[in-house]
Amino acid sequence: MKYRHLGKTGIQVSELSFGSWVTFHNQADVKLAVDMMSAAYEAGVNFFDNAEVYAGGKSETVMGEALKQLKWRRGSYLISTKFYWGLNNGINEKNTLNRKRLIEGIQASLERLQLEYVDLIYCHRHDPTTPIEETVWAMHNIIEWGQALYWGTSEWSASEIVQAIEIAERHHLHKPVVEQPQYNMFERKRMEGDYTRFYKEYNYGSTIWSPLASGLLSGKYNKGIPKDSRGALKGYEWLKDKLTDEQKLAKVIALEPIAKELGCTLSQLALAWCLKNPFVSTVITGASRVEQVHENMKASEVVDKITPEIMETIDMIFEVKKEEEED
């Protein structure tokens, strides 16, 4: 496993990390979570991603119980969580980044995770109804109180992030240091467009999510939706159209000769492709079986095999034009 600095911070994250979205509680109980996290940790993973909204807080509870059983040295791993949507329908408790919500949110997350602090907290989405200055101050205070060590953003625009950074600099507060955007062969506009200049100028970190496009790039949906996949889960019906899109599936099938040439699976190719981007700090992987964890971790071995020519071929398959990348 290789490690990369999280932007310009002093901490380093494993280039492949492990996230709990969809799977923890929905597909994985504590025992399976222990087994999968252990497999990832043994492969060199040191960053584990979560969010209060995942499974309505139960994902954090599962991870907390798993960490309790694993008894890892606290300094050997990093845990993140995120706030925005909330778990209740109170007027000040949902879809907001107000000070009250953030402070109550971190306290509840720490209880579920059974931790004294998390290493990283995110504003899970931008909140246009709360002044960014209020959010920046709240995140700063949470860090000052020792409940988190760093903070970042998720799916914020470059201009919104810059505004938060400038407010923090003006008041000598802890600045956001990392963005968590969606990034994969299908979804690349921000990471290869809007964010490029921003990453260069600010050396902002990135912990990218959905590198397999909800499993589409793994190839397992090429012949329909398997009964044991996330596409068949109750509450995730919104994924079905995406996972059965014939044009997208045709692109995935076109990747098969490349994977065969490199001696890897489609999942490994997709993960390694993400790692070719120098602005990616870590690629968050997910799994519902230990075997998937082992498969995903081998993606690190594929990165150096992906030549510029192969990258160009992939761009052709996904109909990416050079001028679009430069915008």
C-alpha positions as CSV (number, residue, x, y, z in Angstrom):
1,M,0.0,0.0,0.0
2,K,1.2,3.5,-0.9
3,Y,0.3,6.6,1.1
4,R,-0.4,10.2,0.1
5,H,-0.5,13.4,2.1
6,L,-4.0,14.6,2.6
7,G,-3.6,17.8,0.6
8,K,-1.0,20.0,2.4
9,T,-1.7,18.5,5.9
10,G,0.9,16.6,7.8
11,I,-1.2,13.3,7.8
12,Q,-0.9,10.7,5.2
13,V,-3.8,8.5,4.0
14,S,-3.6,5.1,2.3
15,E,-4.2,5.6,-1.4
16,L,-7.0,3.0,-1.1
17,S,-9.4,3.5,1.9
18,F,-12.6,1.8,3.1
19,G,-16.0,3.3,3.4
20,S,-19.3,2.1,5.1
21,W,-21.9,3.8,2.8
22,V,-24.8,1.4,1.8
23,T,-23.2,-1.7,3.3
24,F,-22.8,-1.2,7.1
25,H,-26.1,-2.3,8.8
26,N,-27.9,-2.7,5.4
27,Q,-25.6,-5.5,4.2
28,A,-23.0,-6.0,6.9
29,D,-23.5,-6.7,10.6
30,V,-20.8,-6.1,13.2
31,K,-19.1,-9.4,12.6
32,L,-18.8,-8.9,8.8
33,A,-17.7,-5.3,9.4
34,V,-14.9,-6.5,11.7
35,D,-13.8,-9.0,9.0
36,M,-13.9,-6.5,6.2
37,M,-12.2,-3.7,8.2
38,S,-9.6,-6.2,9.4
39,A,-8.8,-7.3,5.8
40,A,-8.5,-3.7,4.7
41,Y,-6.3,-2.8,7.7
42,E,-4.0,-5.8,7.1
43,A,-3.6,-4.6,3.5
44,G,-2.4,-1.2,4.7
45,V,-5.6,0.8,4.8
46,N,-5.5,3.5,7.5
47,F,-8.6,5.6,6.5
48,F,-12.1,4.5,7.2
49,D,-15.0,6.8,6.1
50,N,-18.5,7.1,7.5
51,A,-21.3,9.7,7.9
52,E,-24.1,10.2,10.4
53,V,-26.8,9.8,7.8
54,Y,-25.6,6.4,6.6
55,A,-28.3,3.9,7.6
56,G,-29.8,6.6,9.8
57,G,-26.8,6.6,12.2
58,K,-26.6,2.8,12.4
59,S,-23.5,2.7,10.1
60,E,-21.6,4.6,12.7
61,T,-22.9,2.3,15.4
62,V,-21.7,-0.8,13.5
63,M,-18.3,0.8,12.9
64,G,-18.0,1.8,16.5
65,E,-18.7,-1.8,17.7
66,A,-16.2,-3.1,15.1
67,L,-13.5,-0.7,16.3
68,K,-14.2,-1.8,19.9
69,Q,-13.7,-5.4,19.0
70,L,-10.6,-4.8,16.8
71,K,-8.8,-2.9,19.5
72,W,-6.4,-1.2,17.1
73,R,-4.0,1.4,18.4
74,R,-5.8,4.7,17.9
75,G,-2.8,6.4,16.3
76,S,-2.7,3.7,13.5
77,Y,-6.0,4.6,11.8
78,L,-8.1,7.6,10.7
79,I,-11.9,7.9,11.0
80,S,-14.1,10.4,9.3
81,T,-17.8,11.3,9.5
82,K,-20.0,13.9,7.8
83,F,-22.9,16.3,8.7
84,Y,-25.7,18.0,6.8
85,W,-28.9,15.9,6.3
86,G,-29.3,15.0,10.0
87,L,-31.3,12.2,11.5
88,N,-34.4,14.1,12.7
89,N,-37.0,16.3,11.0
90,G,-36.8,19.2,13.4
91,I,-36.6,22.6,11.7
92,N,-33.0,23.1,12.9
93,E,-32.0,19.4,12.6
94,K,-32.1,18.6,8.8
95,N,-30.4,19.8,5.7
96,T,-28.4,22.4,7.5
97,L,-24.9,23.4,8.7
98,N,-26.0,25.7,11.4
99,R,-23.8,25.8,14.6
100,K,-26.4,24.0,16.8
101,R,-26.7,21.1,14.3
102,L,-22.9,20.7,13.9
103,I,-22.1,20.7,17.6
104,E,-24.9,18.4,18.5
105,G,-24.0,16.2,15.5
106,I,-20.4,15.6,16.4
107,Q,-21.3,14.7,20.0
108,A,-23.8,12.1,18.8
109,S,-21.5,10.7,16.2
110,L,-18.7,10.3,18.8
111,E,-21.1,8.4,21.0
112,R,-22.1,6.0,18.2
113,L,-18.5,5.5,17.1
114,Q,-17.4,5.1,20.7
115,L,-14.5,7.4,20.1
116,E,-13.1,10.4,21.9
117,Y,-12.4,12.2,18.6
118,V,-12.6,11.6,14.9
119,D,-9.8,12.6,12.6
120,L,-11.8,14.3,9.9
121,I,-15.3,15.8,9.7
122,Y,-17.0,17.0,6.5
123,C,-19.8,19.3,5.7
124,H,-21.6,16.7,3.6
125,R,-23.2,19.3,1.3
126,H,-23.2,23.1,1.0
127,D,-25.9,24.9,3.0
128,P,-27.1,28.0,1.1
129,T,-29.3,29.0,4.1
130,T,-26.6,29.2,6.7
131,P,-23.8,31.9,6.4
132,I,-20.5,30.1,5.6
133,E,-18.9,32.1,8.3
134,E,-21.1,30.5,10.9
135,T,-20.2,27.0,9.6
136,V,-16.5,27.8,9.5
137,W,-16.6,29.0,13.1
138,A,-18.4,25.9,14.3
139,M,-16.0,23.5,12.5
140,H,-13.1,25.5,14.0
141,N,-14.5,25.2,17.5
142,I,-15.1,21.5,17.1
143,I,-11.4,21.1,16.3
144,E,-10.3,23.4,19.1
145,W,-12.3,21.3,21.5
146,G,-10.4,18.2,20.4
147,Q,-13.5,16.4,19.0
148,A,-12.0,16.4,15.4
149,L,-8.6,17.1,14.0
150,Y,-9.3,18.3,10.5
151,W,-12.3,19.4,8.5
152,G,-13.4,19.4,4.9
153,T,-16.2,19.7,2.4
154,S,-18.2,17.2,0.2
155,E,-19.7,18.2,-3.1
156,W,-19.0,21.9,-2.6
157,S,-18.2,24.1,-5.6
158,A,-14.7,25.4,-5.9
159,S,-16.0,29.0,-5.3
160,E,-17.8,27.9,-2.1
161,I,-14.6,26.2,-0.8
162,V,-12.5,29.2,-1.6
163,Q,-15.0,31.4,0.3
164,A,-14.6,29.1,3.4
165,I,-10.8,29.2,3.2
166,E,-10.8,33.0,2.9
167,I,-13.1,33.4,5.9
168,A,-10.9,31.0,8.0
169,E,-7.7,32.9,6.9
170,R,-9.2,36.3,7.7
171,H,-10.2,35.2,11.3
172,H,-7.1,32.9,11.8
173,L,-9.4,29.8,12.1
174,H,-8.8,26.2,11.1
175,K,-9.3,26.0,7.3
176,P,-11.0,23.2,5.4
177,V,-8.3,21.0,3.9
178,V,-10.1,18.3,1.9
179,E,-13.0,17.8,-0.5
180,Q,-14.9,14.5,-1.0
181,P,-16.3,14.6,-4.5
182,Q,-17.7,11.8,-6.6
183,Y,-15.2,10.7,-9.2
184,N,-15.1,7.8,-11.6
185,M,-14.8,7.2,-15.4
186,F,-18.4,8.4,-15.9
187,E,-18.4,11.3,-13.4
188,R,-15.3,13.4,-13.9
189,K,-16.4,17.0,-14.7
190,R,-15.4,18.5,-11.3
191,M,-12.2,16.6,-10.7
192,E,-10.9,17.1,-14.2
193,G,-12.5,20.5,-14.8
194,D,-13.8,22.8,-12.1
195,Y,-11.4,21.6,-9.4
196,T,-8.2,21.3,-11.4
197,R,-6.9,24.9,-11.0
198,F,-8.3,25.0,-7.5
199,Y,-6.3,21.9,-6.4
200,K,-3.1,23.3,-7.9
201,E,-3.5,26.7,-6.2
202,Y,-4.6,25.5,-2.8
203,N,-3.1,22.0,-2.7
204,Y,-6.5,20.8,-1.3
205,G,-6.9,17.1,-0.5
206,S,-9.5,14.8,-2.0
207,T,-11.1,11.6,-0.7
208,I,-13.1,10.5,-3.7
209,W,-16.3,8.4,-3.5
210,S,-18.1,6.1,-5.8
211,P,-15.0,5.1,-7.9
212,L,-17.0,2.2,-9.3
213,A,-20.1,4.3,-10.1
214,S,-22.2,2.4,-7.5
215,G,-20.8,-0.9,-8.8
216,L,-21.5,-0.2,-12.5
217,L,-17.8,-0.2,-13.4
218,S,-17.3,-3.6,-11.7
219,G,-19.1,-5.3,-14.5
220,K,-21.5,-7.1,-12.2
221,Y,-24.5,-5.3,-13.7
222,N,-23.7,-6.2,-17.3
223,K,-26.3,-9.0,-17.3
224,G,-28.8,-7.5,-15.0
225,I,-29.1,-6.7,-11.3
226,P,-27.9,-9.5,-9.0
227,K,-30.2,-10.2,-6.0
228,D,-27.4,-9.6,-3.5
229,S,-26.2,-6.3,-4.9
230,R,-26.9,-2.7,-3.7
231,G,-29.0,-2.3,-6.8
232,A,-31.5,-4.7,-5.4
233,L,-31.6,-3.1,-1.9
234,K,-34.9,-1.6,-0.6
235,G,-34.5,2.2,-0.6
236,Y,-32.0,2.2,-3.4
237,E,-34.5,1.9,-6.3
238,W,-33.2,5.2,-7.6
239,L,-30.0,3.3,-8.7
240,K,-31.8,0.9,-11.0
241,D,-32.0,3.3,-14.0
242,K,-28.4,4.1,-13.7
243,L,-27.4,0.4,-13.4
244,T,-29.4,-0.7,-16.4
245,D,-28.5,2.2,-18.7
246,E,-27.5,0.4,-22.0
247,Q,-25.2,3.1,-23.2
248,K,-23.3,3.0,-19.9
249,L,-23.2,-0.7,-19.9
250,A,-21.7,-0.7,-23.4
251,K,-18.9,1.4,-22.2
252,V,-18.2,-0.9,-19.3
253,I,-18.1,-3.9,-21.6
254,A,-15.7,-2.0,-23.9
255,L,-13.3,-1.9,-20.9
256,E,-13.1,-5.6,-20.7
257,P,-10.2,-6.1,-23.2
258,I,-8.2,-3.5,-21.4
259,A,-8.6,-5.3,-18.0
260,K,-7.8,-8.6,-19.7
261,E,-4.6,-7.0,-21.2
262,L,-3.5,-5.7,-17.8
263,G,-4.4,-9.0,-16.0
264,C,-6.9,-7.4,-13.6
265,T,-10.6,-7.2,-13.0
266,L,-12.8,-4.3,-14.1
267,S,-13.0,-3.1,-10.5
268,Q,-9.3,-3.0,-10.1
269,L,-8.9,-1.1,-13.4
270,A,-11.5,1.5,-12.4
271,L,-9.9,2.0,-9.0
272,A,-6.4,2.2,-10.4
273,W,-7.7,4.7,-13.1
274,C,-8.8,7.0,-10.3
275,L,-5.4,6.8,-8.6
276,K,-3.7,8.0,-11.8
277,N,-5.1,11.5,-11.0
278,P,-2.4,13.3,-9.0
279,F,-5.1,15.3,-7.1
280,V,-6.6,12.2,-5.6
281,S,-5.5,11.7,-2.0
282,T,-7.4,8.4,-1.5
283,V,-10.0,6.4,-3.3
284,I,-12.8,5.2,-0.9
285,T,-13.7,1.6,-1.7
286,G,-16.7,-0.2,-0.5
287,A,-17.5,-3.9,-0.1
288,S,-20.2,-6.3,1.2
289,R,-17.9,-9.3,1.3
290,V,-14.3,-9.9,2.5
291,E,-13.4,-11.2,-1.0
292,Q,-14.3,-7.9,-2.5
293,V,-11.9,-6.1,-0.1
294,H,-9.1,-8.4,-1.1
295,E,-9.9,-7.8,-4.8
296,N,-10.1,-4.0,-4.4
297,M,-6.8,-3.8,-2.5
298,K,-4.9,-5.3,-5.5
299,A,-5.8,-2.2,-7.5
300,S,-2.6,-0.6,-6.3
301,E,-0.7,-3.1,-8.3
302,V,-2.4,-2.0,-11.5
303,V,-1.7,1.8,-11.4
304,D,1.8,1.7,-12.9
305,K,0.5,-0.6,-15.7
306,I,-1.9,2.0,-17.0
307,T,0.1,3.8,-19.7
308,P,-0.8,7.2,-21.3
309,E,-2.0,5.2,-24.3
310,I,-4.4,3.2,-22.2
311,M,-5.7,6.4,-20.6
312,E,-6.4,7.8,-24.0
313,T,-8.2,4.6,-25.0
314,I,-10.4,4.9,-21.9
315,D,-11.1,8.5,-22.8
316,M,-12.2,7.5,-26.3
317,I,-14.5,4.8,-24.8
318,F,-16.1,7.4,-22.5
319,E,-16.2,10.0,-25.3
320,V,-14.1,12.5,-23.4
321,K,-12.7,15.3,-25.7
322,K,-9.5,17.0,-24.9
323,E,-11.1,20.5,-25.0
324,E,-13.6,19.4,-22.4
325,E,-10.8,18.4,-20.0
326,E,-9.2,21.9,-20.4
327,D,-12.4,23.9,-19.6
